[in-house]
Amino acid sequence: MKSIKEKKHRNFIGIRTKLVLAIVLLIVLAIAAVEAYDYRSGVAEIEKTTKEGQLNIAVLTAAQLQTEITKTASVLETAAINDVFASEDQETIVKALLAIKEQNPIFSTVFMADAALFRVNEKGETTSLANREYMQKVQKTRQTVISDEILISQATRKPAIMIATPVRVSGAPERYLGISVNIDNLQKIVAGTAKSASNYSFAFDGKNGLVFAHPVSEYVGSLKLTNTEEKDKSSVAPELQAMAQKAVIGNSGSQIYEFNGAKIIAAYTSIPGTSLGVATRMT
């Protein structure tokens, strides 16, 4: 009898021990689940805050670039009301174009085009701009136009933004005043936002996503984000392509993605009043 009682007692103790262990295990699992949830929530909150910060930097950079571009366009519009551009004497016009260029060091070229979009520049050189989209647009809209495409200046062989505006002088024939603007000032603005080699901004055009301001100089005037060349596909993530396409049509946003083994937090926006875009990224 005593042996049976002892056996029952041991079984009871064994069951109670198992129950205690099970309860302890449940508590441990519950704590682990809470900690895991807190960790995930914390990471999500950090990522959300970082995305918002990146977007703020992109918007601020775009606003600074807009200010610089608008200021340049205003200088051109002021020059376009000069009575000299009603003259029929090409030599007089060329001298006026040269004076504008000398007063504005960031202008790599200054030109005037006629109704056929045949232009003469400050050097007296002539050529047709009839195939240039920005010239077709200024002729159609009769408003100041900032080119969608970054072009390589014939004068400097560097990327340049083209701006054109109608000549607004009473009695003048149909004419357009245009400039090629080097991107040095825009590059300085973008460079000023860089926090490190892996946390920076860059700007690109609306035609091919051609980068015209970037901390890595070899990308400037070479790397295309949307119509990416085969040699550059290893440098441009599909997510970045999509963001660039959204930016140049006026959208803003942020995204987290992985590319070449790195986690990237990025944001994008447009430069107001243009078809140009800005992106920021950090790893």
C-alpha positions as CSV (number, residue, x, y, z in Angstrom):
1,M,0.0,0.0,0.0
2,K,2.8,2.4,1.0
3,S,4.5,1.8,-2.4
4,I,1.4,2.6,-4.3
5,K,0.9,5.8,-2.4
6,E,4.5,6.8,-2.9
7,K,4.1,6.1,-6.7
8,K,0.9,8.2,-6.8
9,H,2.7,11.0,-5.0
10,R,5.6,11.0,-7.4
11,N,3.2,11.0,-10.3
12,F,1.4,14.0,-8.8
13,I,4.7,15.9,-8.3
14,G,5.7,15.0,-11.9
15,I,2.5,16.4,-13.3
16,R,2.7,19.5,-11.1
17,T,6.3,20.1,-12.3
18,K,5.3,19.7,-15.9
19,L,2.5,22.2,-15.4
20,V,4.8,24.7,-13.8
21,L,7.3,24.2,-16.6
22,A,4.6,24.6,-19.2
23,I,3.4,27.8,-17.5
24,V,6.9,29.1,-17.3
25,L,7.4,28.3,-21.0
26,L,4.2,30.1,-21.9
27,I,5.3,33.2,-20.0
28,V,8.8,33.1,-21.6
29,L,7.1,32.8,-25.1
30,A,4.7,35.6,-24.3
31,I,7.6,37.9,-23.2
32,A,9.5,37.0,-26.3
33,A,6.5,37.7,-28.5
34,V,6.0,41.1,-26.8
35,E,9.7,42.0,-27.2
36,A,9.7,40.9,-30.8
37,Y,6.6,43.0,-31.5
38,D,8.1,46.0,-29.7
39,Y,11.3,45.5,-31.8
40,R,9.4,45.3,-35.0
41,S,7.3,48.3,-34.0
42,G,10.4,50.2,-33.1
43,V,12.1,49.4,-36.4
44,A,9.0,50.4,-38.3
45,E,8.7,53.7,-36.5
46,I,12.4,54.4,-37.1
47,E,12.0,53.6,-40.8
48,K,8.9,55.8,-41.0
49,T,10.7,58.7,-39.4
50,T,13.7,58.2,-41.7
51,K,11.6,58.1,-44.8
52,E,9.9,61.4,-43.8
53,G,13.3,62.9,-43.2
54,Q,14.5,61.9,-46.6
55,L,11.4,63.3,-48.3
56,N,11.9,66.6,-46.4
57,I,15.5,66.8,-47.7
58,A,14.3,66.1,-51.2
59,V,11.6,68.8,-51.1
60,L,14.0,71.3,-49.6
61,T,16.7,70.6,-52.2
62,A,14.1,70.9,-55.0
63,A,12.9,74.3,-53.6
64,Q,16.5,75.6,-53.6
65,L,17.1,74.4,-57.1
66,Q,13.8,76.0,-58.2
67,T,14.8,79.3,-56.7
68,E,18.1,79.3,-58.6
69,I,16.4,78.3,-61.9
70,T,13.6,80.9,-61.5
71,K,16.2,83.6,-60.8
72,T,18.0,82.7,-63.9
73,A,14.8,82.7,-66.0
74,S,13.9,86.1,-64.6
75,V,17.2,87.5,-65.8
76,L,16.5,86.2,-69.3
77,E,13.0,87.6,-69.3
78,T,14.3,91.0,-68.3
79,A,16.9,90.9,-71.1
80,A,14.1,90.0,-73.6
81,I,12.5,93.4,-73.3
82,N,15.5,95.3,-74.6
83,D,14.6,97.4,-77.6
84,V,17.8,96.3,-79.3
85,F,16.1,93.0,-80.2
86,A,13.8,94.8,-82.6
87,S,16.9,95.7,-84.7
88,E,17.3,94.2,-88.1
89,D,21.1,94.5,-87.9
90,Q,22.7,91.2,-86.9
91,E,25.9,92.8,-85.7
92,T,24.0,94.9,-83.2
93,I,22.1,91.9,-82.0
94,V,25.3,89.8,-81.6
95,K,26.8,92.6,-79.5
96,A,23.8,92.7,-77.3
97,L,23.9,88.9,-76.8
98,L,27.6,89.1,-75.9
99,A,26.9,91.8,-73.3
100,I,24.3,89.6,-71.7
101,K,26.7,86.7,-71.5
102,E,29.5,88.8,-70.0
103,Q,27.1,90.1,-67.3
104,N,26.1,86.5,-66.4
105,P,29.0,84.1,-65.9
106,I,26.8,81.1,-65.6
107,F,25.4,81.6,-69.1
108,S,27.6,79.4,-71.4
109,T,25.7,80.5,-74.5
110,V,23.2,83.3,-75.3
111,F,21.3,83.3,-78.6
112,M,18.3,84.7,-80.5
113,A,16.1,82.7,-82.8
114,D,13.7,83.9,-85.5
115,A,10.3,82.6,-86.5
116,A,11.9,79.7,-88.3
117,L,13.9,78.9,-85.1
118,F,17.1,79.7,-86.9
119,R,19.4,81.1,-84.3
120,V,22.5,83.3,-83.9
121,N,24.6,83.3,-80.8
122,E,26.9,85.7,-79.1
123,K,29.8,84.6,-81.3
124,G,27.8,85.3,-84.5
125,E,27.5,81.5,-85.1
126,T,24.3,80.4,-86.8
127,T,22.4,77.1,-86.8
128,S,18.8,75.7,-86.8
129,L,17.1,74.8,-83.5
130,A,13.9,73.7,-85.2
131,N,14.3,70.2,-84.0
132,R,14.7,71.2,-80.3
133,E,11.6,70.4,-78.2
134,Y,12.1,73.4,-75.9
135,M,12.2,75.8,-78.9
136,Q,9.1,74.2,-80.4
137,K,7.4,74.6,-77.0
138,V,8.3,78.3,-76.5
139,Q,7.1,79.1,-80.0
140,K,3.8,77.3,-79.4
141,T,3.1,78.7,-75.9
142,R,4.8,82.1,-76.2
143,Q,5.9,81.6,-72.6
144,T,9.2,81.0,-71.0
145,V,10.3,77.4,-71.3
146,I,12.8,75.4,-69.3
147,S,14.0,72.4,-71.2
148,D,12.9,68.9,-70.1
149,E,16.3,67.6,-71.3
150,I,19.7,68.4,-70.0
151,L,21.9,69.0,-73.1
152,I,25.7,69.1,-73.4
153,S,26.8,72.7,-74.1
154,Q,28.7,73.1,-77.3
155,A,30.7,75.9,-75.7
156,T,31.8,74.1,-72.5
157,R,31.1,70.4,-73.3
158,K,29.4,70.2,-69.9
159,P,25.7,69.5,-69.0
160,A,23.5,72.6,-69.4
161,I,19.9,73.6,-68.9
162,M,18.3,75.5,-71.8
163,I,15.9,78.3,-71.2
164,A,14.1,80.3,-73.9
165,T,11.6,83.2,-73.8
166,P,9.8,85.3,-76.4
167,V,11.2,88.7,-77.2
168,R,8.7,91.2,-75.9
169,V,9.5,94.4,-77.7
170,S,6.9,96.5,-79.5
171,G,7.4,96.4,-83.2
172,A,9.9,93.5,-83.1
173,P,9.4,90.5,-85.4
174,E,8.8,87.0,-83.9
175,R,11.9,86.3,-82.0
176,Y,13.1,84.2,-79.0
177,L,15.9,84.9,-76.6
178,G,17.6,81.8,-75.2
179,I,20.4,80.7,-72.9
180,S,22.4,77.7,-72.1
181,V,23.0,77.7,-68.3
182,N,25.9,75.7,-66.8
183,I,24.9,73.6,-63.8
184,D,27.7,74.6,-61.5
185,N,25.4,76.5,-59.1
186,L,22.9,73.7,-59.1
187,Q,25.7,71.2,-58.4
188,K,26.8,73.3,-55.4
189,I,23.2,73.2,-54.0
190,V,23.0,69.4,-54.3
191,A,26.5,68.9,-52.9
192,G,25.5,71.0,-49.9
193,T,22.9,68.4,-48.9
194,A,25.3,65.4,-48.7
195,K,25.7,64.0,-45.2
196,S,28.1,61.2,-46.1
197,A,29.2,59.0,-49.0
198,S,26.1,56.9,-48.6
199,N,23.6,59.7,-47.6
200,Y,23.1,62.3,-50.4
201,S,20.8,63.9,-53.0
202,F,21.0,64.1,-56.8
203,A,19.0,65.7,-59.6
204,F,18.0,64.5,-63.0
205,D,16.1,65.6,-66.1
206,G,12.7,64.7,-67.4
207,K,13.8,63.3,-70.8
208,N,16.0,60.3,-69.8
209,G,16.5,60.8,-66.1
210,L,19.9,62.1,-67.0
211,V,21.8,63.0,-63.8
212,F,23.0,66.6,-63.9
213,A,24.0,67.1,-60.2
214,H,25.5,64.3,-58.1
215,P,28.3,63.8,-55.5
216,V,29.9,61.2,-57.8
217,S,31.2,63.4,-60.7
218,E,31.4,60.5,-63.2
219,Y,27.6,60.2,-63.1
220,V,27.0,63.8,-64.1
221,G,25.9,64.1,-67.7
222,S,26.3,60.3,-68.1
223,L,24.0,58.2,-65.9
224,K,20.4,57.9,-67.1
225,L,17.9,56.8,-64.5
226,T,14.9,56.1,-66.8
227,N,16.2,55.2,-70.2
228,T,19.2,53.4,-68.6
229,E,22.0,52.2,-70.8
230,E,23.2,48.6,-70.5
231,K,26.5,49.7,-69.0
232,D,24.7,51.5,-66.1
233,K,22.0,49.0,-65.2
234,S,24.2,47.6,-62.3
235,S,24.0,51.1,-60.8
236,V,20.3,51.8,-61.2
237,A,17.7,49.8,-59.2
238,P,14.3,49.2,-60.8
239,E,12.8,51.1,-57.8
240,L,15.0,54.1,-58.5
241,Q,13.8,54.1,-62.1
242,A,10.2,54.1,-61.0
243,M,10.8,56.9,-58.6
244,A,12.5,59.0,-61.2
245,Q,9.6,58.5,-63.6
246,K,7.2,59.6,-60.9
247,A,9.3,62.7,-59.9
248,V,9.5,64.2,-63.3
249,I,5.7,64.2,-63.7
250,G,5.2,66.1,-60.4
251,N,4.9,63.3,-57.8
252,S,6.6,63.0,-54.5
253,G,7.1,60.0,-52.2
254,S,9.6,57.7,-50.4
255,Q,10.5,54.1,-50.5
256,I,12.6,51.4,-48.8
257,Y,14.2,48.8,-51.1
258,E,17.2,46.5,-51.4
259,F,19.8,46.7,-54.2
260,N,23.2,45.1,-54.5
261,G,22.9,43.7,-51.0
262,A,22.2,47.0,-49.3
263,K,19.0,48.4,-47.8
264,I,18.3,51.8,-49.2
265,I,15.9,54.4,-47.8
266,A,15.1,56.9,-50.6
267,A,12.7,59.7,-51.5
268,Y,11.9,61.7,-54.6
269,T,10.1,64.9,-55.8
270,S,9.9,67.3,-58.7
271,I,11.5,70.7,-59.0
272,P,8.4,73.0,-59.1
273,G,7.8,74.7,-62.5
274,T,10.0,72.2,-64.4
275,S,10.1,68.6,-65.6
276,L,13.3,68.0,-63.5
277,G,13.5,65.8,-60.5
278,V,15.4,65.3,-57.2
279,A,16.0,62.1,-55.2
280,T,17.7,61.4,-51.9
281,R,19.0,58.1,-50.6
282,M,20.8,56.6,-47.7
283,T,22.0,53.2,-46.6
